[in-house]
Amino acid sequence: MRGRGGTPELDGHSLLGTARLLTGSPGAGADLLVRVLARRPATREAALARLVRAHRGRHSGLGRNAGSIDAEVPTDAWWVSPADVSAARATEAALDRLTLDQRTVLVLTHAEQLDPGAVGRLVPGAAGLLRSAEAQVAAEVPDPADLPARLDGVLALDGSPDGAGLLLPLRVRAARRSRRLRWATASAVAAALVVGSVLVPGDGGPAESPAAAPSTATATPAEETSVSDGSVTFFPLEPSAAPASPLLTLGTRGSLAGDQAYLDALLEAAGPVLLGTPVATRRVLFAGDVGDQRVALVVGENGLGVLQTWYAGPIGAPVDQLQQDGGAQGPLLHSVAGVVGDPGLFIALVVPGDTVEYSPGVALDATGTAVREWRTVESADGVLVGPAGKGGTTASYRVVRPDGSQAEVGEAWGAFGWSGDPVTGPAPPALRAGPGRDPVQAQVFTAALHEVLLPTGISADQLRVSVLWSGEVPSSSGQPADVVVLAVVLPNGAVVTTTAWSVTTGGYGSTGGCGSTGHPAGTDPATLTVVARCDVWADGDQPLSSLVVTAPAGTGTVTLGAGDGGPDVPIRLSRGWAVAREPDAGLTTVTAPTPGRVSAAGAGDLWDV
């Protein structure tokens, strides 16, 4: 395949396994890789660097999760023995206990087989992170030399990635045509700044879709056995011998289930996306108007499982006005779910009679502890609809069978992360600031506030926000990144400190979070000492890591320690703040001489629940 200007297009299918191991999910991994390849990286090394960057940035900005298996894999799956399934599940469970950076470093070292220097260029402090990661998984994998084989075992649960690689070029092209959430300098600077507007859609209860008579919409086997797209020829794969999902036999659901002409048009429109799936296996699982959107799900089966593609558009939209809005590839058992449209709508299809426990987001109790909220939702027809998390991008759910057993645990993701609405009106003045950094820059203030708004769904007008520090840190582009440290008082009195960065290069901006920490109700923000690790990405493929330290007036030195007997590192403050290149990612303890609580954000985060 040729890219712009006739240059060869990178074949990124060899990164599918790495993406799956990083995210913990074949669907999320493929989605993330599609987004990376849509940026046209020139080499595999550049693509891997962007994959790591996107993975770390996605979790730091949109609610963090190390990842989990999307679906239980049956022990009689033909491609994996029961013993290997058990070992792979144990390995995946061990990976899920790691922090985001620990998991990333372990995968880069033992799956990608990168040398320590290369890993360190992608993740600051990699050596210490790898030691701690290997120690944490030692109960399941005592010898680190066995980790490459154990990681291969995790990938074996999903089947071979080679077939999915055939579909990547089509998904990448679709992603390039789809909307991209990025902001231009002019529009960003023009955005007003008002803390008080409602940023997140109201969190109403999930609603059932309109009932419709069941029907079955499948494609007729009248297409060619191979399809050529440009210089690449795609050959349909043999159907998987894994047990078929009951969802594939229930027919089309949704208010348009009886409109055969509409369903046929959907199948025709989805044809290019479903290349590599036998035509006879393609079908429409859902089509209808839900909430304020028209939504459709079209699937096709191949040797890797089920390829899913979602579509969304306005109520009543004809097929040619629907937009492809995400998808996934992998085993399909008891449920299929996605986040579609804008604002994001969570929709799940399950077997009628099953119950879904749905989590719209994370709450912070009065002690400053994050707790994930779950609600039980039932639906007579097995179609469940609700707001997509509290930030409009993700939803967590659990499928429970009528006998009370848990059948499946899943995460549904949108096609592209939602960056949130701009915050308008003047930001509060900074208690402490670097030269020329008060008033606070609009983009970075918005990014930091979204670190609280997105996972919790609380609207900005319910918060009391203090800017503890505003300044800048270096970035890989050479252009300094704006940084802001906020203390946010929630309606129940609990306090969250959160730090974010923003950098503009070439007319476009990048933002990221540096972590958040919770504190009990009644905490005075002015007494807080905050230490945050900021890994800043810009145009380059490597991050620059800095420590941002801010403390109450009169604090001369804040001491950092590794907590394992290593030497302490004193950070000398000037006017209550300091920015330092991080000497060791293993630093985990903070000691401040002034009264008040310490808020240390780094590996592991407030929202990791």
C-alpha positions as CSV (number, residue, x, y, z in Angstrom):
1,M,0.0,0.0,0.0
2,R,1.3,3.5,-0.9
3,G,1.0,6.5,1.3
4,R,0.9,10.2,0.4
5,G,3.4,11.1,-2.3
6,G,3.8,7.5,-3.3
7,T,5.9,6.5,-0.3
8,P,5.4,3.0,1.1
9,E,2.7,2.8,3.8
10,L,3.9,1.2,7.1
11,D,2.5,-2.3,7.7
12,G,1.8,-2.2,11.4
13,H,0.2,-5.6,11.9
14,S,3.3,-6.8,13.8
15,L,2.4,-4.4,16.6
16,L,-1.0,-5.8,17.2
17,G,0.2,-8.2,19.9
18,T,2.2,-5.4,21.6
19,A,-0.9,-3.2,21.6
20,R,-3.0,-5.9,23.0
21,L,-0.5,-6.6,25.8
22,L,-0.2,-2.9,26.7
23,T,-4.0,-2.3,26.9
24,G,-5.0,-5.7,28.2
25,S,-7.7,-6.0,25.5
26,P,-7.6,-7.2,21.8
27,G,-10.3,-4.7,20.9
28,A,-8.8,-1.7,22.7
29,G,-5.3,-2.6,21.4
30,A,-6.4,-2.7,17.8
31,D,-8.3,0.5,18.2
32,L,-5.3,2.2,19.7
33,L,-3.0,0.9,16.9
34,V,-5.4,2.2,14.2
35,R,-5.2,5.6,15.7
36,V,-1.4,5.4,15.7
37,L,-1.1,4.2,12.2
38,A,-3.5,6.9,11.0
39,R,-0.8,9.4,11.9
40,R,1.4,7.8,9.2
41,P,4.6,6.9,11.2
42,A,7.5,6.4,8.9
43,T,9.1,3.4,10.5
44,R,8.1,0.6,12.9
45,E,10.3,2.1,15.6
46,A,8.4,5.4,15.3
47,A,5.1,3.6,15.3
48,L,6.0,1.7,18.5
49,A,7.1,5.0,20.1
50,R,3.7,6.6,19.2
51,L,1.9,3.5,20.4
52,V,3.5,3.8,23.8
53,R,2.9,7.5,23.8
54,A,-0.8,7.1,22.9
55,H,-1.3,4.3,25.5
56,R,0.3,6.2,28.3
57,G,-1.5,9.5,27.3
58,R,-4.9,7.7,26.9
59,H,-4.8,6.4,30.4
60,S,-3.4,9.5,32.0
61,G,-6.1,11.7,30.4
62,L,-9.3,9.6,30.2
63,G,-9.6,7.5,33.3
64,R,-7.0,4.9,33.9
65,N,-7.1,1.2,33.7
66,A,-4.2,-1.2,33.3
67,G,-6.5,-3.4,31.2
68,S,-8.4,-6.6,31.6
69,I,-9.5,-9.5,29.4
70,D,-12.5,-8.3,27.4
71,A,-14.2,-11.7,27.5
72,E,-13.8,-15.1,29.2
73,V,-12.2,-17.5,26.8
74,P,-13.9,-20.9,26.8
75,T,-11.5,-23.7,27.9
76,D,-12.6,-25.8,24.9
77,A,-11.5,-23.1,22.4
78,W,-9.7,-25.1,19.8
79,W,-6.6,-23.0,19.6
80,V,-5.7,-23.1,23.3
81,S,-5.4,-26.0,25.8
82,P,-7.2,-25.7,29.2
83,A,-3.8,-25.6,30.9
84,D,-2.5,-22.8,28.7
85,V,-5.8,-20.9,29.2
86,S,-5.2,-21.1,33.0
87,A,-1.6,-20.0,32.7
88,A,-2.5,-17.1,30.4
89,R,-5.3,-15.9,32.8
90,A,-2.8,-16.0,35.7
91,T,-0.3,-14.0,33.6
92,E,-3.0,-11.5,32.6
93,A,-4.1,-11.1,36.2
94,A,-0.5,-10.4,37.2
95,L,-0.2,-7.8,34.5
96,D,-3.4,-6.1,35.7
97,R,-1.9,-5.6,39.2
98,L,0.9,-3.5,37.7
99,T,0.9,0.2,37.3
100,L,0.5,1.6,33.8
101,D,4.3,2.3,33.4
102,Q,5.3,-1.0,35.1
103,R,3.2,-2.9,32.6
104,T,4.5,-0.8,29.7
105,V,8.1,-1.4,30.6
106,L,7.6,-5.1,31.1
107,V,5.9,-5.5,27.7
108,L,8.5,-3.5,25.9
109,T,11.3,-5.6,27.5
110,H,9.9,-9.1,27.3
111,A,7.5,-9.0,24.4
112,E,9.2,-6.4,22.1
113,Q,12.7,-7.6,23.4
114,L,14.0,-4.0,23.5
115,D,17.3,-3.3,25.2
116,P,17.2,-1.3,28.4
117,G,18.4,1.9,26.7
118,A,15.6,1.8,24.1
119,V,13.0,1.1,26.8
120,G,14.4,4.0,28.9
121,R,14.0,6.4,26.0
122,L,10.3,5.5,25.8
123,V,9.5,5.4,29.5
124,P,11.5,7.4,32.0
125,G,12.9,5.5,34.9
126,A,12.5,2.2,33.1
127,A,15.2,0.2,35.0
128,G,13.5,0.7,38.4
129,L,10.1,0.1,36.9
130,L,11.2,-3.2,35.4
131,R,12.7,-4.4,38.6
132,S,9.5,-3.6,40.5
133,A,7.3,-5.1,37.8
134,E,9.2,-8.4,37.7
135,A,9.0,-8.6,41.5
136,Q,5.3,-8.1,41.5
137,V,4.6,-10.8,38.9
138,A,7.1,-13.3,40.5
139,A,4.3,-15.2,42.2
140,E,2.9,-16.2,38.8
141,V,6.2,-16.1,36.9
142,P,9.2,-16.6,39.2
143,D,11.8,-16.5,36.5
144,P,11.8,-13.4,34.3
145,A,13.3,-15.4,31.5
146,D,9.9,-17.2,31.2
147,L,8.0,-13.9,30.7
148,P,8.3,-13.8,26.8
149,A,6.7,-17.2,26.6
150,R,4.0,-16.3,29.1
151,L,3.2,-13.2,27.2
152,D,2.9,-15.2,24.0
153,G,0.5,-17.4,25.9
154,V,-1.7,-14.4,26.7
155,L,-1.7,-13.5,23.0
156,A,-2.7,-17.1,22.1
157,L,-6.1,-16.5,23.8
158,D,-7.0,-14.2,20.9
159,G,-5.7,-16.4,18.1
160,S,-3.1,-15.4,15.5
161,P,-2.8,-11.6,14.9
162,D,-2.0,-12.2,11.2
163,G,-5.5,-12.1,9.9
164,A,-6.3,-8.9,11.9
165,G,-3.3,-7.4,10.2
166,L,-5.0,-7.8,6.8
167,L,-7.8,-5.5,8.1
168,L,-5.6,-2.8,9.5
169,P,-5.1,-0.8,6.2
170,L,-8.9,-0.5,5.8
171,R,-9.5,0.5,9.4
172,V,-6.6,3.0,9.2
173,R,-8.1,4.6,6.1
174,A,-11.5,4.8,7.8
175,A,-9.9,6.5,10.8
176,R,-8.2,9.1,8.6
177,R,-11.5,10.0,7.1
178,S,-13.2,10.1,10.5
179,R,-13.3,13.1,12.8
180,R,-10.1,13.8,14.7
181,L,-10.2,15.5,18.1
182,R,-7.5,18.0,17.9
183,W,-7.5,21.8,18.3
184,A,-5.9,24.5,16.2
185,T,-4.0,27.3,17.8
186,A,-6.4,30.0,16.6
187,S,-9.5,28.3,17.9
188,A,-7.9,27.3,21.1
189,V,-6.7,30.8,21.9
190,A,-10.1,32.2,21.0
191,A,-11.9,29.9,23.4
192,A,-13.3,31.7,26.4
193,L,-12.5,30.5,29.9
194,V,-15.4,30.3,32.4
195,V,-15.5,27.9,35.3
196,G,-19.2,27.3,35.7
197,S,-20.4,25.9,32.5
198,V,-21.7,22.3,32.5
199,L,-19.1,20.2,30.8
200,V,-20.5,16.7,30.9
201,P,-24.0,15.5,29.8
202,G,-26.4,14.8,32.5
203,D,-26.1,11.2,33.8
204,G,-29.6,9.9,33.4
205,G,-30.4,6.3,34.0
206,P,-29.8,3.8,31.2
207,A,-32.8,3.4,28.9
208,E,-34.0,0.5,26.9
209,S,-34.1,0.7,23.2
210,P,-37.5,0.7,21.4
211,A,-38.8,-2.8,21.0
212,A,-38.8,-4.3,17.5
213,A,-39.7,-7.6,15.9
214,P,-36.6,-9.7,15.6
215,S,-35.3,-10.3,12.2
216,T,-32.1,-11.6,10.7
217,A,-30.1,-9.5,8.3
218,T,-27.2,-11.3,6.7
219,A,-25.3,-10.8,3.5
220,T,-25.9,-13.1,0.6
221,P,-22.8,-15.1,-0.5
222,A,-22.4,-13.4,-3.8
223,E,-19.1,-11.6,-3.5
224,E,-15.7,-12.5,-4.8
225,T,-13.3,-14.8,-2.9
226,S,-10.6,-12.2,-2.9
227,V,-10.9,-8.4,-2.9
228,S,-8.2,-6.1,-4.2
229,D,-7.8,-2.6,-2.7
230,G,-5.0,-0.7,-4.4
231,S,-1.9,-2.7,-4.3
232,V,-3.0,-5.0,-1.5
233,T,-5.2,-8.1,-2.0
234,F,-7.3,-9.3,0.9
235,F,-8.3,-12.9,1.1
236,P,-11.3,-13.9,3.3
237,L,-10.3,-16.1,6.2
238,E,-11.9,-19.3,7.3
239,P,-14.5,-19.0,10.0
240,S,-13.3,-19.6,13.5
241,A,-14.0,-23.1,15.0
242,A,-14.6,-21.5,18.4
243,P,-18.1,-21.9,19.9
244,A,-20.5,-19.5,18.2
245,S,-21.9,-16.7,20.4
246,P,-25.6,-16.8,21.0
247,L,-25.7,-13.2,20.0
248,L,-25.1,-14.2,16.4
249,T,-28.3,-16.3,16.3
250,L,-30.7,-13.7,17.9
251,G,-31.3,-11.7,14.7
252,T,-31.2,-8.0,14.3
253,R,-32.4,-5.9,17.3
254,G,-33.5,-2.3,17.4
255,S,-36.3,-0.2,15.9
256,L,-35.1,-0.7,12.3
257,A,-34.9,-4.5,12.6
258,G,-37.9,-4.9,10.3
259,D,-36.6,-2.5,7.6
260,Q,-34.9,-5.0,5.3
261,A,-33.9,-2.4,2.7
262,Y,-32.1,-0.3,5.4
263,L,-30.3,-3.4,6.7
264,D,-29.2,-4.4,3.3
265,A,-27.8,-0.9,2.7
266,L,-25.9,-1.2,6.0
267,L,-24.3,-4.5,4.9
268,E,-23.3,-3.0,1.6
269,A,-21.8,0.1,3.4
270,A,-19.9,-2.1,5.8
271,G,-18.4,-4.3,3.1
272,P,-15.1,-2.5,2.7
273,V,-14.6,-2.5,6.5
274,L,-15.4,-6.2,6.8
275,L,-13.0,-7.4,4.1
276,G,-11.4,-10.7,5.2
277,T,-14.7,-12.0,6.6
278,P,-16.7,-14.5,4.5
279,V,-19.8,-12.7,3.1
280,A,-22.2,-15.3,4.5
281,T,-21.1,-14.5,8.1
282,R,-21.8,-10.8,7.9
283,R,-24.9,-9.6,9.7
284,V,-26.5,-6.6,11.3
285,L,-26.8,-7.2,15.1
286,F,-28.4,-3.8,15.9
287,A,-30.0,-0.9,14.0
288,G,-32.2,1.7,15.5
289,D,-32.7,5.1,17.1
290,V,-31.6,5.2,20.7
291,G,-31.4,8.3,22.8
292,D,-30.9,11.1,20.3
293,Q,-28.9,9.1,17.8
294,R,-29.2,6.5,15.2
295,V,-26.9,3.5,15.9
296,A,-26.0,0.4,14.0
297,L,-23.7,-2.6,14.6
298,V,-22.5,-4.8,11.7
299,V,-20.3,-7.8,12.3
300,G,-18.5,-10.5,10.3
301,E,-16.7,-13.6,11.4
302,N,-13.2,-14.8,10.5
303,G,-10.5,-17.0,11.9
304,L,-9.8,-14.6,14.7
305,G,-13.3,-14.3,16.0
306,V,-15.8,-11.5,15.2
307,L,-15.0,-8.2,13.5
308,Q,-17.3,-5.5,14.8
309,T,-17.9,-2.1,13.3
310,W,-20.3,0.5,14.8
311,Y,-22.0,3.4,13.0
312,A,-23.7,6.5,14.4
313,G,-25.6,9.5,13.1
314,P,-28.6,11.7,13.8
315,I,-32.0,10.4,14.4
316,G,-33.6,9.2,11.2
317,A,-30.3,9.4,9.2
318,P,-30.1,7.3,6.0
319,V,-27.2,4.9,5.8
320,D,-25.0,7.2,3.7
321,Q,-25.2,9.8,6.5
322,L,-24.0,7.4,9.2
323,Q,-20.4,7.6,10.3
324,Q,-18.2,4.6,11.2
325,D,-17.6,5.1,14.9
326,G,-15.3,2.5,16.3
327,G,-15.0,-1.3,16.3
328,A,-13.2,-4.3,17.7
329,Q,-11.9,-7.7,16.7
330,G,-11.8,-10.8,18.9
331,P,-13.9,-13.5,20.5
332,L,-17.6,-12.7,20.9
333,L,-19.4,-14.7,23.7
334,H,-22.0,-13.2,26.0
335,S,-22.0,-9.5,25.1
336,V,-20.9,-6.9,22.7
337,A,-20.7,-3.2,23.6
338,G,-19.4,0.1,22.2
339,V,-19.3,3.8,22.8
340,V,-20.7,5.6,19.8
341,G,-21.7,9.1,18.7
342,D,-20.9,12.5,20.2
343,P,-21.6,12.8,23.1
344,G,-20.7,9.2,23.7
345,L,-23.6,6.7,24.1
346,F,-22.9,3.4,25.7
347,I,-24.8,0.5,24.1
348,A,-24.5,-3.2,25.0
349,L,-26.2,-6.2,23.5
350,V,-26.5,-9.3,25.7
351,V,-28.6,-12.5,25.7
352,P,-32.1,-11.7,26.9
353,G,-32.4,-12.6,30.5
354,D,-28.9,-11.6,31.4
355,T,-28.3,-8.7,33.7
356,V,-25.7,-6.0,33.2
357,E,-24.0,-4.2,36.0
358,Y,-22.9,-0.9,34.5
359,S,-20.4,1.6,35.8
360,P,-20.8,5.2,34.7
361,G,-17.7,6.4,36.4
362,V,-15.8,7.0,39.6
363,A,-16.9,8.8,42.8
364,L,-14.7,10.3,45.5
365,D,-16.0,9.8,49.0
366,A,-15.5,12.2,51.9
367,T,-12.2,10.6,52.9
368,G,-10.7,11.3,49.5
369,T,-10.9,7.7,48.3
370,A,-12.0,6.8,44.8
371,V,-14.8,4.3,44.5
372,R,-16.2,2.9,41.3
373,E,-20.0,3.1,41.1
374,W,-22.0,0.1,39.8
375,R,-25.7,0.0,39.0
376,T,-27.7,-3.1,38.0
377,V,-29.6,-2.7,34.7
378,E,-32.1,-5.2,33.3
379,S,-33.6,-5.3,29.8
380,A,-36.3,-7.6,28.4
381,D,-34.7,-7.7,25.0
382,G,-31.1,-7.6,26.0
383,V,-30.4,-4.1,24.7
384,L,-28.9,-1.7,27.2
385,V,-28.3,2.0,26.5
386,G,-26.9,4.7,28.7
387,P,-24.4,7.6,28.9
388,A,-20.9,6.4,28.1
389,G,-19.2,6.7,31.4
390,K,-19.2,10.1,33.0
391,G,-16.8,11.6,30.5
392,G,-18.4,10.3,27.3
393,T,-15.6,8.0,26.2
394,T,-15.7,4.7,28.1
395,A,-18.0,2.5,30.0
396,S,-17.3,-0.5,32.3
397,Y,-19.8,-3.3,32.6
398,R,-20.3,-6.8,33.9
399,V,-22.6,-9.4,32.5
400,V,-24.4,-11.6,35.1
401,R,-26.3,-14.8,34.1
402,P,-29.8,-15.6,35.6
403,D,-28.1,-18.0,38.0
404,G,-26.1,-15.2,39.5
405,S,-22.8,-16.2,37.9
406,Q,-20.6,-13.6,36.3
407,A,-20.3,-14.3,32.6
408,E,-18.2,-11.5,31.4
409,V,-16.3,-8.3,32.3
410,G,-15.9,-5.7,29.6
411,E,-14.7,-2.2,28.8
412,A,-16.3,-0.3,25.9
413,W,-14.3,2.4,24.2
414,G,-15.2,5.1,21.7
415,A,-13.5,5.4,18.4
416,F,-11.5,8.5,19.5
417,G,-11.0,9.8,23.0
418,W,-13.2,12.8,23.8
419,S,-11.0,15.7,24.9
420,G,-13.8,17.5,26.7
421,D,-15.5,20.9,26.3
422,P,-13.4,24.0,26.7
423,V,-13.6,25.7,30.1
424,T,-14.4,29.4,29.8
425,G,-14.0,32.6,32.0
426,P,-11.0,33.6,34.0
427,A,-9.1,30.9,35.9
428,P,-8.4,31.6,39.5
429,P,-5.1,33.5,40.2
430,A,-2.2,31.2,41.0
431,L,-1.0,31.1,44.6
432,R,2.5,30.5,43.2
433,A,3.6,30.9,39.6
434,G,6.7,30.8,37.4
435,P,7.7,33.9,35.4
436,G,5.0,35.1,33.1
437,R,2.6,32.3,34.0
438,D,-0.2,34.2,35.7
439,P,-2.9,34.4,34.4
440,V,-3.1,30.6,33.8
441,Q,-3.1,29.5,30.1
442,A,-6.5,28.4,29.0
443,Q,-5.6,25.0,27.4
444,V,-3.7,23.7,30.3
445,F,-6.3,24.8,32.8
446,T,-8.9,23.0,30.9
447,A,-6.8,19.9,30.7
448,A,-6.1,19.8,34.4
449,L,-9.8,20.4,35.3
450,H,-10.9,17.6,33.0
451,E,-8.7,15.2,35.0
452,V,-11.4,15.6,37.6
453,L,-14.5,16.2,35.5
454,L,-14.1,13.2,33.1
455,P,-13.9,10.4,35.6
456,T,-16.4,11.8,38.1
457,G,-18.9,13.5,35.8
458,I,-19.2,16.4,38.2
459,S,-20.0,19.7,36.4
460,A,-17.5,22.6,36.8
461,D,-20.1,24.9,38.5
462,Q,-20.1,22.4,41.5
463,L,-16.4,22.7,42.2
464,R,-14.2,25.2,44.0
465,V,-10.9,25.4,42.2
466,S,-7.6,26.8,43.4
467,V,-4.5,27.1,41.3
468,L,-1.6,26.1,43.5
469,W,1.1,26.6,40.8
470,S,1.4,27.7,37.2
471,G,4.6,27.4,35.2
472,E,6.4,25.5,32.4
473,V,8.5,22.4,31.9
474,P,10.6,21.3,29.0
475,S,9.2,19.2,26.2
476,S,10.7,17.0,23.4
477,S,9.9,19.6,20.8
478,G,12.0,22.3,22.4
479,Q,8.9,24.4,23.0
480,P,8.2,24.7,26.8
481,A,5.0,23.0,28.0
482,D,2.6,24.9,30.2
483,V,1.9,23.2,33.5
484,V,-0.7,23.9,36.2
485,V,-1.3,22.3,39.6
486,L,-4.9,22.5,40.8
487,A,-6.6,21.8,44.1
488,V,-10.3,21.0,43.5
489,V,-12.9,20.9,46.3
490,L,-15.7,18.5,45.4
491,P,-19.3,19.0,46.5
492,N,-18.8,16.6,49.5
493,G,-15.8,18.6,50.7
494,A,-13.1,16.1,49.5
495,V,-10.1,17.7,47.8
496,V,-8.4,16.5,44.7
497,T,-5.0,17.8,43.6
498,T,-4.3,17.3,39.9
499,T,-1.6,18.4,37.5
500,A,-1.6,18.6,33.7
501,W,0.5,19.9,30.9
502,S,-0.2,21.4,27.5
503,V,2.2,22.2,24.6
504,T,1.5,23.7,21.1
505,T,3.7,22.8,18.1
506,G,3.0,23.4,14.5
507,G,-0.5,24.9,15.1
508,Y,-1.7,21.8,17.0
509,G,-1.7,21.0,20.7
510,S,-1.0,18.1,23.0
511,T,-2.1,17.7,26.5
512,G,-1.6,15.2,29.3
513,G,-2.2,14.5,32.9
514,C,0.5,14.1,35.6
515,G,-1.7,12.3,38.1
516,S,-4.2,13.1,40.8
517,T,-4.5,12.5,44.5
518,G,-7.4,12.6,46.9
519,H,-7.6,14.2,50.3
520,P,-10.3,14.2,53.1
521,A,-13.0,16.8,53.4
522,G,-11.8,19.8,55.3
523,T,-8.3,19.8,53.9
524,D,-7.1,23.4,53.3
525,P,-5.6,23.5,49.7
526,A,-3.2,26.2,50.7
527,T,-1.4,23.8,53.1
528,L,-0.8,21.1,50.5
529,T,2.6,20.1,49.2
530,V,2.3,18.6,45.7
531,V,4.9,16.6,43.9
532,A,3.9,15.4,40.4
533,R,5.7,13.5,37.7
534,C,5.0,15.0,34.2
535,D,6.1,13.0,31.1
536,V,5.7,15.5,28.3
537,W,5.3,14.5,24.7
538,A,5.3,16.8,21.7
539,D,6.4,16.3,18.1
540,G,9.2,14.0,19.2
541,D,8.7,10.3,19.8
542,Q,10.4,10.4,23.3
543,P,9.0,12.0,26.4
544,L,10.8,14.4,28.7
545,S,10.1,13.7,32.3
546,S,10.1,16.4,35.0
547,L,9.2,16.7,38.6
548,V,7.0,19.6,39.5
549,V,7.1,20.5,43.2
550,T,5.1,23.2,44.9
551,A,4.6,23.8,48.6
552,P,3.3,26.4,51.1
553,A,5.2,29.6,51.6
554,G,8.3,29.1,53.7
555,T,9.1,25.6,52.6
556,G,12.8,25.5,51.7
557,T,13.3,21.9,50.8
558,V,11.2,18.9,49.9
559,T,12.9,15.5,50.3
560,L,12.1,12.6,47.9
561,G,13.0,9.0,48.8
562,A,12.8,5.6,47.1
563,G,11.3,3.9,50.2
564,D,13.7,0.9,49.8
565,G,16.7,2.2,51.5
566,G,18.1,4.2,48.6
567,P,19.5,7.7,49.0
568,D,17.2,10.6,49.6
569,V,16.9,13.4,47.0
570,P,16.5,16.9,48.3
571,I,14.6,19.3,46.0
572,R,15.4,22.9,46.9
573,L,12.4,25.3,46.4
574,S,12.4,29.0,45.4
575,R,9.3,31.0,46.3
576,G,7.5,27.7,47.0
577,W,8.1,25.8,43.8
578,A,10.7,23.9,41.8
579,V,11.0,22.0,38.5
580,A,13.6,19.3,38.3
581,R,14.6,16.6,35.8
582,E,13.6,13.4,37.5
583,P,16.6,11.4,38.8
584,D,14.8,8.1,39.4
585,A,11.3,7.0,38.6
586,G,11.5,4.8,41.7
587,L,11.1,7.8,44.0
588,T,7.9,7.1,46.0
589,T,8.1,9.0,49.3
590,V,7.9,12.7,50.0
591,T,8.9,14.6,53.2
592,A,8.0,18.2,53.7
593,P,9.0,20.2,56.8
594,T,5.9,22.4,56.8
595,P,2.6,21.4,58.3
596,G,-0.1,20.0,55.9
597,R,-0.7,17.0,53.8
598,V,1.5,15.8,50.9
599,S,0.0,15.0,47.5
600,A,2.4,12.8,45.5
601,A,1.2,11.8,42.1
602,G,3.0,9.3,39.9
603,A,2.8,5.6,39.2
604,G,-0.6,4.4,40.3
605,D,-3.3,7.1,40.4
606,L,-6.4,8.2,42.2
607,W,-8.7,7.0,39.5
608,D,-7.2,3.5,39.1
609,V,-10.1,1.6,40.6
